[in-house]
Amino acid sequence: MEARKSITNNDQKLESLYSDARAIIESARTNAVRSVDFCRVQMYWHLGQRIFEEEQQGKERADYGSYLIKNLAQRLTPEYGSGFGVRQLEQSRQFYRIYPIANTLRSQLNWSQYRRLIQIDDPDKREYYELESVNNAWTARETERQINSMLYERLLISNDKESVLAVARQQRIPETPTEIIKDPMVLEFLGLHREASYYEKDLESAIITHITEFLLEMGKGFSFVARQKRILLEDDEFFADLVFYNRLLRCHVIIELKTGELTHQDLGQLQMYVNYYDRNVKLPDENPTIGILLCSAKNDTVVRMTLPEGNKTILASEYQLYLPTQEQLIKEVNEVKRLAQNK
């Protein structure tokens, strides 16, 4: 008996040692990759600095910069490869011009992320994506996706620029649902075709399959709680499609999915779920539950007339199964402003 107990203890110790050893190795590998990535960032910054300085020596010639980069690329590419062609050297020069102070470079970002950031002309918008990439530890692919899905512009639909930047700068914590939750939500990663007919259960299954991407789209502080959460009211059963928790807003978030046009009955059902959570699940120190009706099309007038004035806990958000164009976002912003002025 003692021998068996000793073997069990040894196995547990060995398992613990193995787990710790793996953590040490994985951490070292991650740090090594990050170090190499940042060395690459610094390399392109120094190249950009050197090109820019040399370019200034001959600034009386309008084409001197192009001449320098073209000839430098012709000599570097055969020796060091395609990473030092004309386009890459032009990007390094632009990189230095946008980030002229070396110690402001962020070691958490790699060259792919910086290369995408320098394509953004608006300095506030660029700062937002730079900060959020660091704050949320986004990969280059995630940074690219958030820029392409126009996260910044979508947040500006229901928030002012100063508050959006203040949250990104970590000068304040989001206080209202609209500071985190976007309208519209972009769900192109689900792989559903917008012209195809499908049911709420298909949308729900696709979200669960892509829950990591969906949490990224949802925004800061979300964690998944339940799918088809059973709610029993006397002898009647109801099922809330998706339940999340947001640690920043400190409340539960219930999402109901609607593939058709939103109706007042949908809002009423969601309100019932929110009331149930507030009265039976919410802890005394938590904030009121938020309900989101995620629909393919919404009627803002129906939403406004169905919900009480001053409502801050029931939101209707459209979802899009494709990345929006800038023109679509501008149209959406203008429409929201128009509705706000008419209230």
C-alpha positions in Angstrom: 0.0 0.0 0.0 2.8 2.4 1.0 4.8 1.5 -2.1 1.8 2.2 -4.4 1.2 5.5 -2.6 4.9 6.4 -3.1 4.7 5.6 -6.8 1.6 7.7 -7.1 3.3 10.6 -5.4 6.4 10.2 -7.7 4.1 10.2 -10.8 2.5 13.4 -9.6 5.8 15.0 -9.0 7.1 13.9 -12.4 3.9 15.3 -14.1 4.4 18.6 -12.3 8.0 18.7 -13.3 7.0 17.9 -16.9 4.4 20.7 -16.9 6.8 23.2 -15.5 9.5 22.2 -18.0 7.1 22.7 -20.9 6.1 26.1 -19.6 9.8 27.2 -19.4 10.6 25.9 -22.9 7.5 27.5 -24.5 8.1 30.8 -22.7 11.7 30.8 -23.9 10.6 30.0 -27.5 8.0 32.8 -27.4 10.5 35.3 -26.1 13.0 34.3 -28.7 10.5 34.8 -31.5 9.4 38.1 -30.1 13.1 39.2 -29.8 13.8 38.3 -33.4 10.6 40.0 -34.5 11.6 43.2 -32.7 15.2 43.1 -34.1 13.6 43.0 -37.5 11.5 46.1 -36.7 14.6 47.9 -35.5 16.5 46.9 -38.6 13.9 48.4 -40.9 13.7 51.5 -38.7 17.5 52.0 -39.0 17.4 51.4 -42.7 14.6 54.0 -43.1 16.6 56.4 -41.0 19.7 56.0 -43.1 17.8 56.3 -46.4 16.0 59.4 -45.1 19.2 61.1 -44.0 21.0 60.3 -47.3 17.9 61.5 -49.2 18.1 64.9 -47.4 21.6 65.4 -48.7 20.3 65.6 -52.2 16.9 67.1 -51.6 17.4 69.7 -54.3 16.8 66.8 -56.7 13.1 65.8 -56.8 13.8 62.3 -57.9 16.8 61.7 -55.7 14.9 59.6 -53.1 13.6 57.2 -55.8 17.1 57.0 -57.4 18.6 56.1 -54.0 16.1 53.4 -53.2 16.1 51.9 -56.7 19.9 51.5 -56.8 20.2 50.4 -53.2 17.5 47.7 -53.8 19.4 46.5 -56.9 22.5 45.9 -54.7 20.9 44.5 -51.6 18.4 42.1 -53.1 20.9 39.7 -54.8 22.7 39.5 -51.5 19.9 39.5 -48.9 16.8 38.5 -50.7 13.4 40.0 -51.6 12.9 41.6 -48.2 15.1 44.5 -49.3 13.4 45.3 -52.6 12.2 48.8 -53.7 8.8 48.4 -51.9 10.3 47.3 -48.7 12.9 50.1 -48.6 10.2 52.6 -49.4 8.2 51.2 -46.5 11.2 51.5 -44.2 11.7 55.1 -45.1 8.0 55.8 -44.5 8.3 53.9 -41.2 11.1 56.1 -40.0 9.2 59.3 -41.0 6.1 58.2 -39.1 8.0 56.9 -36.0 11.2 59.1 -35.9 11.9 58.4 -32.2 13.4 54.9 -31.8 12.5 54.4 -28.2 8.8 54.8 -29.0 8.8 51.6 -31.0 6.8 48.9 -29.2 8.6 45.5 -28.7 5.2 43.7 -28.7 4.6 44.6 -32.4 6.2 42.9 -35.3 7.2 44.3 -38.7 4.0 43.0 -40.4 1.9 45.0 -37.9 4.0 48.2 -38.3 3.9 47.8 -42.0 0.1 47.8 -41.9 0.0 50.7 -39.4 2.0 53.0 -41.5 -0.6 52.7 -44.3 -3.1 54.5 -42.1 -3.0 58.3 -42.7 -5.1 59.4 -39.8 -2.8 59.6 -36.7 -5.6 59.1 -34.2 -6.8 56.0 -36.0 -3.2 54.7 -36.3 -2.6 55.2 -32.6 -5.9 53.4 -31.8 -4.9 50.2 -33.7 -1.3 50.4 -32.4 -2.5 50.6 -28.8 -5.2 48.0 -29.1 -2.7 45.6 -30.8 -0.5 45.9 -27.7 -3.3 45.9 -25.1 -5.0 42.8 -26.6 -1.8 41.0 -27.7 -3.2 40.8 -31.3 -1.3 38.8 -33.8 -0.4 40.4 -37.2 -3.4 38.6 -38.7 -5.8 39.9 -36.0 -4.5 43.5 -36.4 -5.0 43.2 -40.1 -8.5 41.8 -39.6 -9.6 44.6 -37.2 -8.3 47.3 -39.5 -10.1 45.7 -42.5 -13.3 45.3 -40.6 -13.1 49.1 -39.6 -13.3 48.5 -35.9 -12.3 52.1 -35.2 -15.0 53.6 -37.5 -17.7 51.2 -36.1 -17.0 52.3 -32.5 -17.2 55.9 -33.6 -20.8 55.3 -34.8 -22.0 55.4 -31.2 -19.0 57.0 -29.3 -16.9 60.1 -29.6 -13.3 59.9 -30.7 -11.9 61.1 -27.3 -13.6 58.4 -25.3 -12.5 55.7 -27.8 -8.9 56.8 -27.6 -9.0 57.2 -23.8 -10.1 53.6 -23.5 -7.3 52.5 -25.9 -4.8 54.6 -23.9 -6.1 52.9 -20.7 -6.9 56.2 -19.2 -10.4 55.0 -18.4 -12.4 51.8 -18.3 -15.5 51.4 -20.5 -18.6 52.2 -18.6 -21.4 51.7 -21.1 -22.3 48.8 -23.5 -21.9 51.1 -26.6 -18.3 51.7 -25.7 -17.5 48.0 -26.3 -20.3 46.5 -28.5 -20.3 47.4 -32.1 -23.2 48.0 -34.5 -22.8 46.5 -37.0 -20.9 43.4 -36.0 -18.8 41.9 -38.8 -19.0 38.1 -38.9 -17.2 37.3 -42.2 -15.2 34.6 -40.4 -18.3 32.4 -40.0 -18.1 31.5 -43.7 -21.9 31.8 -44.2 -23.1 33.2 -47.5 -25.4 36.2 -47.2 -27.5 35.1 -50.2 -28.2 31.7 -48.7 -31.1 30.9 -46.4 -30.3 29.6 -43.0 -31.8 29.4 -39.6 -30.9 30.8 -36.2 -29.4 27.4 -35.2 -27.0 27.5 -38.2 -25.8 31.0 -37.1 -25.5 29.8 -33.5 -23.5 26.7 -34.5 -21.2 28.7 -36.7 -20.5 31.2 -33.8 -19.7 28.3 -31.4 -17.4 26.8 -34.0 -15.6 30.1 -34.4 -16.0 31.2 -30.7 -12.4 32.6 -30.5 -13.0 34.9 -33.5 -16.4 35.8 -32.2 -15.0 36.9 -28.8 -12.5 39.0 -30.7 -15.3 40.7 -32.6 -17.4 41.2 -29.5 -14.6 43.3 -27.9 -12.9 43.8 -24.6 -13.5 41.6 -21.6 -15.9 39.0 -22.9 -15.9 35.4 -21.8 -18.3 32.6 -23.0 -20.7 31.3 -20.4 -23.5 29.2 -22.0 -25.3 28.1 -25.2 -29.1 27.6 -25.2 -29.2 28.5 -21.5 -32.4 27.0 -20.0 -34.8 29.4 -18.2 -37.7 27.8 -16.4 -40.6 30.1 -15.6 -43.2 28.0 -13.7 -44.0 25.2 -16.2 -42.7 27.1 -19.3 -39.2 26.5 -20.7 -37.2 29.1 -22.6 -33.7 29.0 -24.0 -31.4 32.0 -24.3 -29.3 31.5 -27.4 -25.9 32.7 -26.0 -24.7 34.0 -22.7 -21.5 35.8 -22.0 -19.9 37.7 -19.1 -18.0 41.0 -19.5 -15.5 41.6 -16.7 -15.1 45.3 -17.6 -18.8 46.1 -17.5 -19.2 43.5 -14.7 -22.4 42.0 -16.0 -23.9 39.1 -17.9 -24.6 39.7 -21.6 -27.4 37.7 -23.3 -27.4 37.4 -27.1 -30.5 36.4 -29.1 -29.9 35.6 -32.7 -32.4 36.6 -35.5 -31.7 35.8 -39.1 -34.8 37.7 -40.3 -35.9 41.3 -39.6 -36.2 42.4 -36.0 -39.7 42.6 -34.5 -41.1 44.0 -31.2 -41.8 40.5 -30.1 -38.1 39.6 -30.3 -37.2 42.6 -28.2 -39.9 41.6 -25.6 -38.5 38.1 -25.3 -35.0 39.4 -24.8 -36.2 41.8 -22.2 -37.8 38.9 -20.3 -34.4 37.1 -20.3 -32.6 40.2 -19.1 -35.2 40.6 -16.3 -34.8 37.0 -15.3 -31.0 37.3 -15.0 -31.3 40.6 -13.1 -33.7 39.1 -10.6 -32.3 35.5 -10.2 -28.6 35.4 -11.4 -27.0 38.8 -10.9 -25.0 39.3 -7.7 -25.6 42.4 -5.6 -22.3 44.0 -6.6 -22.8 43.3 -10.4 -24.2 45.7 -12.9 -27.6 45.1 -14.7 -27.6 42.5 -17.4 -27.2 43.6 -21.0 -29.3 42.0 -23.8 -28.2 42.1 -27.5 -30.5 41.2 -30.3 -28.2 40.3 -33.1 -30.2 40.5 -36.3 -29.6 40.6 -40.1 -31.8 43.7 -40.4 -33.2 46.1 -37.9 -35.8 48.9 -37.9 -34.5 51.7 -35.6 -37.9 53.2 -35.2 -39.3 49.8 -34.0 -36.4 49.5 -31.5 -36.9 53.1 -30.2 -40.7 52.7 -29.8 -40.6 49.3 -28.2 -38.0 50.0 -25.6 -38.5 52.6 -22.8 -36.8 56.0 -23.0 -33.4 56.0 -21.5 -32.9 52.3 -22.1 -29.3 51.3 -21.7 -29.5 47.5 -21.3 -31.2 46.3 -24.5 -29.4 46.8 -27.7 -30.1 45.8 -31.3 -27.1 45.2 -33.5 -27.0 44.2 -37.1 -24.5 41.6 -38.2 -22.8 41.5 -41.6 -21.4 38.3 -43.2 -18.8 40.3 -45.2 -16.3 43.1 -44.5 -18.0 46.5 -44.9 -16.6 49.1 -47.3 -15.6 52.6 -46.1 -18.6 54.0 -48.0 -21.0 51.8 -46.1 -19.5 52.8 -42.8 -19.7 56.5 -43.7 -23.3 56.0 -44.6 -24.0 54.3 -41.3 -22.3 57.0 -39.3 -24.3 59.7 -41.1 -27.6 57.8 -40.5 -26.9 57.5 -36.8 -26.1 61.2 -36.5 -29.4 62.0 -38.4 -31.4 59.8 -36.0 -29.7 61.4 -33.0 -30.6 64.9 -34.2 -34.2 63.9 -34.8 -34.7 62.5 -31.3 
